[in-house]
Amino acid sequence: MFGYVRPSEARLSEADKERFAAAYCGLCRTLGERYGLASRFILNYDFAFLAILLWEGEAPEPLHRGCIAHPAGKRPYFPGNAALELAADYSVILARWQAADALADPGGGKAKYRLLAAALKGGYRQAAARRPAFDGKVREQLTRLRALEEGGCATLDEPADAFARLLAGAALEARDPVKRRVLEQLLYHLGRWIYLVDAADDLPEDFASGSYNPLLRRFGLEEGKLTGEARESLVVSLDHSIRLMGAALELWDFGAWSAVVRSVVYEGLFLVGGAVLEGTFHDGGGAKGPCRGNKVQL
Amino acid sequence: MTDPYEILNVPSTATDEEVKKAYRDLARKYHPDNYHDNPLADLAQEKMKEINAAYDAIQKERSGRARSGGGYARSGGYQYQSQYQGGYQSQAREGAAVFQQVRMAINRNDLGLAEQLLRQTGEHGGEWNFLMGMICYRRGWIDEARRYYQTACQLDPGNVEYRQTLNFVENSAGGYRPEGYETWSTGCGGSLCGRMACAYLACNMCTCGSMRFFYC
């Protein structure tokens, strides 16, 4: 997971912002409690959004406590609950396999992934034992993805489908059958969107290193950037996945999280996707560019 | 039945106009065209039934007399004529039994069988490409679906069903947005300022007022 999924602050009330920050900090604390300090470094917005989607029932009032990462003042957080524990377990499994996948890639820049894989080794074993079905799904789809990439698959949809199914596996433990169906569809298209946006983000680097990138293969690109026609095709694909996410989310009542979920799907994803295509996503120190002025400050 | 006012999310003291507006907003959200070929279409249909029943119950209570008729048409409400309704009959013109079988398999969501049947046929005309597009779309393979729909439209430019379906995939502005959210596209860029202009120009959203530049 890559930190692309974030709400647009402009759409959130003060209470919504505090609730989102409390979910983020709550997930961080839950990761620490279950998997140790090192696991807290895998935290990003994507995992916080996953916790929100998996939330059961209403959100309580956040508690406030000091935080090692933010020494000035107290931060809102939710104490551990079933959704935060589920999201923490899934996060560790996903991060571990993401590190393994990066290490298997012929390209360079592996030091941080070696460190991550080593730090998550024990935690991953615990998380996989807690969530064997999800671990099996992730393993199965990443094996498929690797085979497609090694075979130089020239479609966008097939490799994106592997990552989409992997993420849709996170809906497996939703108790309500309607919610499970809604989340499966929402997470499928979120996974598809993440895979394609990440491919666009990595395009110049992959072109330079000769690594596999589905956009290079699908559009037969001769440079490390999208042509006008390729960009237009990718935009249609991303927009339509967002549209299908919206159609899915409206079929479930996310209660107190409705505003956050809507601000991610109906605005945040468009902003982040647009910034990635413009090449401005990493401007201003990491991923702050796209939502500058309308990003939730954590 | 659950309180009809609760279903429409209005207080029982709401005026007739407020009730009608709430009903129309919800109907717009769960409109069958928003769930065209969608694996969750049955859930949206259930929602529509609930909303229709709630609106009818309120109308009945307020008018003090039973309303006649049913279905999707609501007096003063929203008309639900799906633009895709006539589509599925078009294969009769083709007269190809195998394409009918493929459509039936797609409708049962048996996409493996549908693809197998199509792969066995030698004729790759408009209908073949259209049905391959439908199979891809059902799988969530939007890029491939669009390519097949484009080929179907090129091979059979007069076919309304093919054209409508291609438009549906390409037109991101057609989907539902909650009140206050613009009809944006990823192609509009990554800043709110640029997007305001893009939404304004591309989508002709006259609601773009000066307040939106507050965020710039």
Contacts between the chains, C-beta under 8 A, distances in Angstrom:
chain1	res1	chain2	res2	distance
A	10	B	192	6.9
A	10	B	215	5.3
A	11	B	180	7.9
A	11	B	181	7.7
A	155	B	141	7.8
A	155	B	143	7.0
A	155	B	144	6.1
A	156	B	143	4.5
A	156	B	144	7.9
A	157	B	136	7.0
A	157	B	139	7.7
A	157	B	140	7.7
A	157	B	141	3.6
A	157	B	142	7.0
A	157	B	143	5.2
A	157	B	144	4.9
A	158	B	141	7.6
A	161	B	139	7.0
A	161	B	140	6.8
A	161	B	141	6.6
A	164	B	140	6.5
A	178	B	43	6.5
A	181	B	39	7.7
A	181	B	40	6.4
A	181	B	43	7.0
A	182	B	40	6.8
A	182	B	43	7.4
A	185	B	38	8.0
A	185	B	39	6.1
A	185	B	40	5.7
A	188	B	140	5.7
A	189	B	140	6.6
A	192	B	140	6.4
A	218	B	143	7.4
A	231	B	187	7.2
A	232	B	187	7.1
A	233	B	143	6.6
A	233	B	146	7.5
A	234	B	186	8.0
A	235	B	185	6.1
A	235	B	186	4.9
A	235	B	187	4.0
A	236	B	142	7.3
A	236	B	143	7.8
A	236	B	146	6.3
A	236	B	169	6.9
A	236	B	170	5.5
A	236	B	172	7.4
A	237	B	142	4.9
A	237	B	143	4.8
A	237	B	146	7.6
A	238	B	186	4.6
A	239	B	172	3.5
A	239	B	185	5.3
A	239	B	186	5.5
A	239	B	187	7.6
A	240	B	142	4.8
A	240	B	169	5.9
A	240	B	172	6.4
A	241	B	140	7.8
A	241	B	142	6.5
A	242	B	172	7.4
A	242	B	186	7.6
A	243	B	172	5.8
A	243	B	174	7.9
A	243	B	175	4.0
A	244	B	38	7.1
A	244	B	140	7.4
A	246	B	175	6.0
A	246	B	176	6.3
A	246	B	177	7.5
A	247	B	34	5.5
A	247	B	35	6.0
A	247	B	38	6.1
A	247	B	40	6.9
A	247	B	44	7.5
A	247	B	175	7.0
A	247	B	176	7.1
A	248	B	40	5.9
A	250	B	29	5.5
A	250	B	30	7.4
A	250	B	176	6.8
A	251	B	40	5.8
A	251	B	43	4.8
A	251	B	44	6.5
A	251	B	47	6.9
A	262	B	178	5.7
A	262	B	181	7.5
A	266	B	177	5.9
A	266	B	178	6.4
A	266	B	181	4.5
A	267	B	181	6.4
A	267	B	184	7.4
A	269	B	186	7.9
A	270	B	184	4.6
A	270	B	185	7.1
A	270	B	186	5.6
A	270	B	188	7.1
A	270	B	195	7.3
A	271	B	190	5.6
A	271	B	191	7.7
A	271	B	192	7.2
A	271	B	195	7.3
A	272	B	190	7.1
A	273	B	186	3.9
A	273	B	190	7.8
A	274	B	186	5.3
A	274	B	187	7.2
A	274	B	188	5.7
A	274	B	189	4.4
A	274	B	190	3.9
A	274	B	191	7.9
A	274	B	194	7.8
A	274	B	195	7.0
A	275	B	189	7.3
A	275	B	190	2.6
A	275	B	191	7.5
A	276	B	190	7.3
A	277	B	186	6.5
A	277	B	187	7.3
A	277	B	189	7.6
A	277	B	190	7.5
A	278	B	189	5.3
A	278	B	190	5.2
A	280	B	190	5.3
A	280	B	191	7.7
A	281	B	190	6.7
A	289	B	190	6.9
A	290	B	190	4.4
A	290	B	191	7.6
A	292	B	191	7.8
A	293	B	192	7.1
A	293	B	215	5.9
A	293	B	216	7.7
A	294	B	192	6.0
A	294	B	215	5.8
